[in-house]
Amino acid sequence: MSTSDRPVWFITGCSTGFGRQLARQALQRGLRTVVTARNLADIADLESSDALLLKLDVTDQDQIDDAVQAAEARFGRIDVLVNNAGIGYFAAVEEGEEDQIRRLMNINVLGLIHMVQAVLPGMRKRRSGFIVNFSSIGGLCGFPGLGFYNATKFAVEGLSEALWQEVEPLGIKVMLVEPSGFRTDWAGRSANESKVTIADYAATAGAARKGLRAVSGKQAGDPVLAARAILDAVSASMPPHRLLLGNDAFDGAMAKLDAMRKDFAPWESVARGVDSNAGAAH
C-alpha cells in the first residue's frame, strides 16, 4: 500500500489510557496517525514519520479547527476520527457541583460534538469516513455515584444513533465503543470527586466512589487488547454500531436488555392503550 493510500487516523486524548494505546497500535500497523493531547510533552515519545503530534483541548474550538486543518494539510484527509478524550466525575446526583458538571459535559459531550462537526465536511466531500465515539457500559447502564458521567455517555449514545442514520447514506460509518473496567487510570487520574458528601448516600454513591478508586489500575481490561480490537473492528467488512469491550460490559449490556424487557412487558397494554384513532390520523 502506497503512503497516500494508507488510512489517516485522528485520535483525541492520547496522553494516557485508550487513546495512547490506540495511537501506538495504529502507528505499529503503519497507519498515518494524528496524535493529540492537551500537553504535547505527554505524547512526545510517540513521534514518528507517520505521526503528527498536535496540542488539542477539545473544549477549545480554535484548537479543534487548527488541528483538523493541520491534519488535512499534512496527510490530505482524515479517514477515521476517534473521539476518546473524556473524564469522569464521582458524585451522587444531589452531591453534584455545578462547575464540575459543566466541565464534564463540555469535555465528554460538547467536545465530541465539535470534533464530529469539524471532520464531517471533509468526509462528506469524499463520501467516506469512519467516526468512533467512545461511550462506556455506563452509556447503557446507570450506576450510583456516576450519574453525571452516565448522563454524558447516554448523550453520546443518543447522538451517535442519530448520527449514523444521517451519515451512513453518505458513505460514512459510525461506531460506539462501550468498555467496562480497564487499566487506564481513568478512576485514578481522570476523574474528579465531589467535595460534597451526604451521609444518606454512603451505602450507594459513597461505596461506589471508594470501590472505583480502590480498583484503579487493577481492572480486568487490558487497554492494548482493546486498542487492537477497535482497529480490527474499524477495518472489518461489517463493523458493529456498538463494540462492547470486556466481560463486565457484555454481561452488563445483556442484563440491561433483560431488565428493560421485564419492565416493559407488564405495561404493554397501557403503552398501547394511549393511542387513539384521532391521534393516529395526525
N, C-alpha and C positions, 0 to 999 in steps of 0.2 A: 504494500500500500504506500503510495507516494505521500510526502509530507502534507500536501494540500488536501488529500483525501481523508487523513486521519481526523476523527471527531474532535471537536473542541468542547471541553467541559468547563463550566464556570461554577465554582463551589464557594458558598459563603460559610463563614465561621470555621476556618481551618486551623485555628490556634491549638485546639485540643479535640479529643473525642472523635466522633464520627467524621467530622469534616477533615481532620488531619489524616486519619487513616484512609479515607476515601481519596483524598488528593494523592497520598503516597501510592496507593494501589493503582490509581489511574495513570500516574506517571510511569510506574513499573510496567504497565501494559502498553506503553508507547503512545498514550493519549495526550494530546496537547491540552494543557490544564491551566486555567486561571485560578490561582490560589489566593484567597483573600482572608484578611483578618483585620481587626481594629489596630493591632500593633504588628508592624512588619517584622520586628525582631523575633516574634513568636513563630514565624514561618520561614525564616532565613535559611534554615537547613534544608528546605525543600527546593531550593534554587536548582534549576537545570535548564538545558536548552529548550525543553518542551514546556517549561513553566513560565508563567507570567505572574509575579508576585505583586499584589496590589493592596494598598490600605483601603479598608472598607468598613464603615459603620452603617448598617442597613437602616438606621434611623435618620441618616443624613442624605437627603435627596441629591444634593450636589455630588457627593461621593459616589452614589449609585450611578448617576449619569456619567461621571468621569470614568468610572470603572468599566461600564459597558462600552463606552466609546474607545477606551484603551484596548479592551479585549478584541473588539472588531477591527481596530487599526492594526493590531499585531497579528491576529490569526484570520481575519476576514469575516468571521461569523462566530456565533455561539450556537452549538448544536444541542447541548444539554445544560440546563440550569438546575443546580441543586440548591434548594433553599434549606440549608442546615442550621444557619445561625439561630440561636434561641437560648432562652434562660428559663429557670424555674423560680418558683416562689412558694414558700410553705406558710400557710395560714388557714385557720378556719375562716369561713366566709365572714363571720361577724368580726373577726380579728384583722381583716384586710386594711392596709394602709393605702390611702389614695395615691400617693406618689409612686409607690411600688407597683400598684395595679396598673397605672398608666404606663410605667416603664415596661412592664411585662407585655402589655398589649401593643405598645409601639414597636417592640423588637419582634415578638412572635407572630403578630398578625399584620400590622401595617408595614413593617419592614419587608415581609414576604410579599405582600400585595404590590409594593412599589418595585420590587425586583421583577416580578412577573410582568408588570406593565412596561418595564424598561426593555425587556428582551423580546416581548411579543411582536413589536413591529418588524424586526428583522426575521423572526421565524415565520410570520405571516407572508412576508415578501417571498421567502424561499419555499413556502408551503412544506416546511419540515421543521422538526424540533422536538425536544423532549423536556418536560418540566417535572422535576422530582421535588415534592414538598414533604419535608419531614413533619410528621404528626407524632403519634405515640399511641400505645394502648390506652393512654389517658385521653386520647381523642375519641375513643369508643366507649370507655368506661370511666365513670366518676369515682374519685377516691377521697376520703376525708383528709383534710389538710392540704388538698391540691385543687380546690375548687376553681381558683383563678387560673391556674395552669391548665386545668381541664377546659375552662372556657376558651382559652386561646387555641387549644388544639381541636376542640369541637368546631371552632370557627374555621380553622384550616381545612377540616374535613368538608364542611358545607361548601366553602369556597371552591375547593378542588373538584367536588362533584359537579358543580355548575360549570366550572372551567372546562372540564374535559368534554362536556356536551357542546360547548361553544367552539372549541378549537380542534377537536378531532376531525370534523368535516373539512378542516383546512390542512390536514396532514400533520398536526401537532399532537403529541401524546402527553398524558399527564399520569403520574403515579404518586400515590401516598405511601410513605414508609412509616410503619407503625411498630416501633420496637417496645419491648418490655425493658427489664433492668439490664444495663450493660456497664462495663467498667470504663466509663467515660469521664468520671469525676463531675458529672452533672450535679449530683447531690452535694458534693463536697465543695466545689468551686463556683459553679454557675447558678446556684440557687440561693437567693436571699431568704431570710426568715423574718416573719413579723416580730416586731418588738413587743407587740401586744399579746398577752396570753390571758385567756379566760378559763378559770378552773373547771367550769362545766364541760369544756371540750377536751379535758386532759386525757380521757379514755378513748377519744376518737381522733381528732386532728392532732392533739398533743402527742399521742402514741405514734401516730404516723410520722410526725416530724422526727422524733427520736429514732424510729426504725429506719427511715430513709438515710439519715446521717450515719447510722451505725453500719449499714451495708455498703456505703460508698466505697468503691474500689474492690468490692468482694462479690459483685453480682455475677451471675452465671454467664451473661452475654459477653462474647468476645468481639470487640469492635473491628478487628481485622477480618474475621469471618463475615461480619455484617457488611463491611465495605465490599468484599468480593461478591456477596450475594446481590447487592444493589447493582454493581457493574454488570453482573450476569443477567439480571432482570431487565435492565435497560437495553441490552443487546439482544434479548430474546425475540423470537419472531412474533410471539403473542404475549407481551408484558402484561402483568396484572395492573388493575387500577389501584389495588391495595396490596402492599407487601408486608405481611406480618413477620416480625423477626423476634425469635425467642420462644421457648416453650410457654412461658407465662403469657406472652402476647397471644399465641394461638389459642391456648386454653381459655384465656380471659375473653377473647372475642367470641368463641363458641358458647361460653356460659352466658354472655350478654344476649346473644341471639335467642337462646333458650328462655332466658328471663323475660325478654320482650314478648315472646310468643305466649308465655304463661300469663303475662299482664293483659295482653290484647284479647285473647280468645274469650274469656268470660264476658267481656263487654262488647262483643261483636254486634249483638242485636242493638245495643244503644248507639254504637257508631253508625250503623246502617240506618237506624230509625230516625235520624235527624235531617235526612234529606227529604225534600218534598218535590212533587211534580212541578210546582210553580218555580221553585228554586232551580231545578234542573233545566227548566226552559231558558233561564237566564244564562 
